[in-house]
Amino acid sequence: MVKASRVMNVPAQALFDMLIESVIYDIKQSTGKTVRPANFKKGTNYRKRIKTNAKGQKGVSVKVTVTELESPWIYEAKFEGGNDSYTVIRYEIEQLSEEGDEDGDYIQVTYTEDYNDVSKMAKPVRGFQKLIAKNNFKRTLKGMEESVKENMKLKEERAAEKENAKNGDSSSDGE
């Protein structure tokens, strides 16, 4: 199992929403079907091609199934290949600060990836992959935090623009 955690200064719901939007985008890219967030639930599944699987095979088709979904705390999915091999990924979000804390919304995000490889060749390779994967996941979690902050900033700017337009923005003198 690979496990990586990061403390973030973002609201749990904002991070969770971004994660689900990413999965919905993946479904659209993989199947051409549009899934609305309201229809995204535990049991949602789709097929996708992955570039390279754990065994180094290219262009393998896997079935992805959402196995646990509890907004905004848990997202878990199972990626099933052939031969009873599968990978389970899980994001768990834990609230660290009180809501409305003046220091910000602090959460801890823990990402885990667990494997069930039935081939004997996969075990030696898996140890090396775990080492690389843990560092990649830490970078990914940092990137997710930065993306959430950027999205929140853009939403605030749009809301301010709408408010200014509604109130007849008087910031320009018209001279």
ZADO-107152 format. One record per residue: z, x, y of N, C-alpha, C in turn; residue in one letter. Coordinates in steps of 0.2 Angstrom, whole numbers, padded with zeros to 4 digits, always signed. Atoms other than C-alpha are relative to their C-alpha. Layout:
# residues N
ZXYZXYZXYA
...
This chain:
# residues 175
+0000+0004-0006+0000+0000+0000+0000+0004+0006M
+0000-0004-0007-0004+0006+0018+0004-0005+0005V
-0004+0004-0005+0008+0000+0032+0000+0004+0006K
+0000-0003-0006+0007+0003+0050+0003-0005+0005A
-0003+0004-0005+0018-0004+0064-0001+0002+0007S
+0001-0002-0007+0017-0004+0083+0004-0006+0004R
-0003+0005-0005+0028-0012+0097-0005-0001+0005V
+0005+0001-0006+0017-0020+0110+0004-0004+0005M
-0003+0004-0006+0021-0028+0127-0005-0005+0001N
+0005+0005-0001+0010-0043+0125+0003-0007-0003V
-0003+0006+0004+0014-0062+0120-0003+0000-0007P
+0002+0001+0007+0013-0065+0102-0006-0005-0001A
+0005+0005+0001+0002-0080+0104-0007+0003+0002Q
+0006-0003-0002-0011-0070+0114-0003+0005-0005A
+0002-0004+0005-0012-0057+0101-0003-0004-0006L
+0002+0004+0006-0013-0070+0087-0007-0003+0001F
+0007+0003-0002-0027-0079+0096-0005+0005+0000D
+0006-0005+0000-0037-0063+0098-0002+0001-0007M
+0001-0002+0007-0035-0059+0080-0004-0006-0004L
+0004+0006+0003-0041-0077+0074-0007+0000+0003I
+0006+0000-0003-0055-0076+0087-0005+0005-0004E
+0004-0005+0004-0061-0060+0078-0002-0002-0007S
+0002+0002+0007-0060-0067+0061-0005-0006+0000V
+0005+0006-0001-0070-0083+0067-0007+0003+0002I
+0006-0004-0001-0083-0071+0074-0003+0003-0006Y
+0003-0003+0006-0084-0062+0058-0003-0005-0005D
+0003+0006+0004-0087-0079+0049-0007-0001+0002I
+0007+0002-0003-0101-0083+0061-0005+0006-0002K
+0005-0006+0001-0109-0065+0059-0002+0000-0008Q
+0001-0001+0007-0107-0066+0040-0004-0006-0003S
+0002+0006+0003-0112-0084+0036-0005-0004+0005T
+0004+0004-0005-0121-0091+0052+0004-0006+0002G
-0003+0006-0001-0108-0105+0052+0005+0001+0006K
-0005+0000-0005-0097-0109+0067+0006-0004-0002T
-0006+0003+0001-0079-0112+0064+0004-0001+0006V
-0004+0001-0006-0068-0120+0078+0007+0002-0002R
-0007-0002+0001-0051-0113+0080+0005-0005-0003P
-0003+0005+0003-0044-0130+0076-0001-0001-0007A
+0001+0001+0007-0052-0130+0059+0001+0006-0004N
-0001-0007+0003-0047-0112+0055+0007-0001-0003F
-0006+0001+0003-0033-0114+0042+0001+0004-0007K
-0001-0003+0007-0025-0107+0026-0005-0003-0005K
+0005+0002+0005-0038-0108+0012-0007+0001+0003G
+0007-0001-0003-0053-0105+0024-0003+0006-0004T
+0003-0005+0004-0065-0094+0014-0007+0001+0002N
+0007-0001-0001-0082-0086+0016-0002+0007-0004Y
+0003-0006+0003-0093-0072+0009-0003+0004+0005R
+0002-0005-0005-0097-0056+0018-0002+0006-0004K
+0002-0006+0003-0106-0040+0014+0004+0005+0004R
-0004-0006-0003-0095-0024+0018-0004+0006-0001I
+0004-0006+0000-0103-0008+0022+0001+0004-0006K
-0001-0004+0006-0094+0002+0009+0007-0002-0002T
-0006+0002+0003-0080-0003-0003+0004+0006-0001N
-0005-0005+0002-0065+0007-0009-0003+0005-0005A
+0003-0004+0005-0076+0014-0023-0006+0004+0003K
+0005-0003-0003-0089+0020-0011-0007-0004-0001G
+0006+0004+0001-0102+0006-0016-0002-0003+0007Q
+0003+0003-0006-0113+0001-0002-0002-0007+0000K
+0002+0007-0001-0117-0017+0004+0002-0004-0006G
-0003+0004+0005-0105-0025-0008+0002-0007+0003V
-0002+0007-0003-0102-0044-0006+0007-0001-0003S
-0007+0002+0002-0084-0050-0006+0001-0007+0003V
-0002+0006-0002-0076-0066-0005+0007+0001+0004K
-0006-0001-0005-0063-0067+0010+0003-0007+0000V
-0003+0007+0000-0050-0081+0008+0007+0001+0005T
-0006+0000-0004-0036-0084+0021+0006-0003-0004V
-0006+0002+0005-0020-0084+0010+0006-0002+0003T
-0006+0002-0003-0007-0086+0023-0002-0001+0008E
+0002+0000-0007-0008-0092+0041+0006-0004+0004L
-0006+0003-0003+0007-0096+0052+0000+0002+0008E
+0001-0002-0007+0003-0096+0071+0007+0000+0003S
+0003-0006-0002+0008-0085+0080+0003+0006-0004P
-0004-0005+0003+0017-0075+0067-0003+0004-0006W
+0003-0004+0006+0007-0071+0051-0007-0002-0001I
+0007+0001+0002-0011-0069+0046-0001+0004-0006Y
+0001-0004+0006-0015-0064+0028-0007-0002-0003E
+0006+0002+0004-0032-0063+0019-0001+0004-0006A
+0002-0003+0006-0038-0058+0002-0007+0001+0000K
+0007-0002+0000-0054-0049+0000-0002+0002-0008F
+0001+0000+0007-0061-0051-0018-0007+0003-0001E
+0006-0003+0003-0074-0040-0026-0001-0002-0007G
+0001+0002+0007-0080-0040-0043+0005+0004-0004G
-0005-0004+0005-0070-0034-0059+0007-0001+0002N
-0007+0001-0001-0054-0042-0053+0003+0005+0005D
-0003-0005-0005-0052-0029-0039+0001-0005+0007S
-0001+0004-0007-0045-0036-0022+0004+0004+0004Y
-0005-0003-0005-0037-0030-0006+0003-0006+0004T
-0003+0005-0004-0025-0041+0004+0002+0004+0006V
-0002-0003-0006-0023-0037+0022+0005-0006+0003I
-0005+0005-0003-0008-0045+0032+0002+0003+0007R
-0003-0001-0006-0003-0045+0050+0006-0004+0001Y
-0006+0004-0002+0015-0050+0054+0003+0002+0007E
-0002-0001-0006+0021-0052+0071+0008-0002+0001I
-0007+0002-0001+0040-0052+0076+0001+0001+0007E
-0002+0001-0007+0047-0057+0093+0006+0005+0001Q
-0006-0004-0001+0058-0043+0100+0004-0001+0006L
-0004+0002-0006+0062-0049+0117+0000-0008+0001S
-0001+0007-0002+0068-0066+0124-0006-0002+0004E
+0006+0003-0004+0054-0078+0131+0002+0001+0007E
-0001+0000-0007+0052-0075+0149+0004+0006+0002G
-0004-0006-0002+0061-0058+0149-0003+0004+0005D
+0003-0003-0006+0058-0049+0165-0003+0006-0001E
+0003-0006+0002+0054-0033+0156-0007-0001-0004D
+0007+0001+0003+0039-0042+0147+0001-0003-0007G
+0000+0002+0007+0035-0049+0130-0001+0005-0005D
+0000-0005+0005+0039-0037+0117+0000-0003-0007Y
+0001+0002+0007+0033-0039+0099-0001+0006-0004I
+0001-0005+0005+0032-0029+0084-0006-0002-0005Q
+0005+0002+0005+0016-0030+0074+0000+0005-0006V
+0001-0004+0006+0015-0024+0056-0006-0002-0004T
+0006+0001+0004-0001-0022+0047+0001+0003-0007Y
-0001-0003+0007-0001-0020+0028-0007-0001-0003T
+0006+0000+0005-0015-0017+0016+0002+0002-0007E
-0002-0001+0007-0012-0019-0002-0006+0000-0005D
+0006+0000+0004-0025-0015-0016+0002-0002-0007Y
-0001+0000+0007-0027-0020-0034-0007+0002-0003N
+0006-0003+0003-0040-0008-0041+0001+0000-0008D
-0001+0000+0007-0043-0010-0059-0003+0006-0003V
+0004-0006+0002-0054+0006-0061+0005+0005+0000S
-0004-0006+0000-0045+0022-0066-0002+0005+0005K
+0003-0005-0005-0056+0032-0054+0003-0002+0007M
-0002+0002-0007-0049+0022-0039+0007+0003+0002A
-0007-0002-0002-0031+0028-0040+0000+0007+0003K
+0000-0006-0003-0034+0046-0036-0003+0000+0007P
+0004+0000-0006-0046+0042-0022+0005-0004+0005V
-0004+0005-0004-0034+0028-0015+0005+0004+0004R
-0005-0004-0003-0020+0041-0011-0003+0003+0007G
+0003-0003-0006-0032+0050+0001-0002-0005+0005F
+0002+0005-0004-0038+0034+0008+0006-0002+0004Q
-0006+0003-0003-0021+0028+0012+0002+0005+0006K
-0002-0005-0006-0017+0044+0023-0005-0001+0006L
+0005+0001-0005-0033+0041+0033+0001-0007+0003I
+0000+0006-0002-0031+0023+0034+0006-0002+0005A
-0006+0001-0004-0013+0023+0041-0001+0002+0007K
+0002-0002-0007-0019+0033+0056-0005-0004+0004N
+0005+0005-0003-0034+0022+0059+0003-0007+0002N
-0003+0007-0001-0023+0006+0058+0004+0001+0007F
-0004-0001-0006-0011+0014+0071-0005+0000+0007K
+0004+0000-0006-0026+0017+0083-0003-0007+0001R
+0003+0007-0001-0033-0001+0079+0005-0004+0003T
-0005+0004-0004-0016-0009+0084+0001+0002+0007L
+0000-0002-0007-0016+0001+0100-0006-0003+0004K
+0006+0003-0003-0034-0005+0104+0001-0007+0000G
-0001+0007-0001-0029-0023+0100+0005-0001+0006M
-0005+0002-0005-0014-0022+0112-0004+0001+0007E
+0004-0001-0006-0026-0015+0126-0005-0005+0001E
+0005+0006+0000-0039-0029+0122+0004-0006+0002S
-0003+0006-0002-0026-0042+0124+0002+0000+0007V
-0001-0001-0007-0020-0035+0140-0006-0001+0005K
+0006+0001-0004-0037-0034+0147-0003-0008+0000E
+0002+0007+0000-0041-0052+0141+0005-0004+0005N
-0005+0003-0004-0025-0058+0149-0002+0001+0008M
+0002-0002-0007-0030-0049+0166-0006-0004+0002K
+0006+0003-0001-0047-0057+0165+0001-0008+0001L
-0002+0007+0000-0040-0075+0162+0004-0001+0007K
-0004+0000-0006-0028-0072+0177-0005+0000+0006E
+0005+0000-0005-0042-0067+0188-0005-0006+0001E
+0004+0006+0000-0053-0082+0183+0004-0006+0003R
-0005+0006-0002-0038-0094+0186+0001+0001+0008A
-0001-0001-0008-0035-0086+0204-0007-0002+0003A
+0006+0002-0003-0054-0088+0208-0001-0007+0000E
+0001+0007+0001-0054-0106+0202+0005-0003+0006K
-0005+0002-0005-0038-0109+0213-0002+0001+0007E
+0003-0001-0007-0046-0101+0228-0006-0004+0002N
+0006+0005-0001-0062-0111+0226+0003-0007+0001A
-0003+0007+0000-0052-0127+0224+0003-0001+0007K
-0004+0000-0007-0041-0123+0240-0005+0002+0006N
+0004-0003-0005-0056-0117+0250+0002+0006+0003G
-0002-0007-0001-0053-0099+0250-0001+0002+0007D
+0000-0002-0007-0049-0093+0268+0001+0007+0001S
-0001-0007-0001-0049-0075+0265-0006+0003+0004S
+0005-0003-0005-0066-0073+0274+0000-0004+0006S
+0000+0003-0006-0066-0076+0292-0006-0003+0003D
+0006+0003-0002-0084-0080+0293-0003+0003+0007G
+0002-0002-0006-0087-0069+0308-0006+0005-0001E
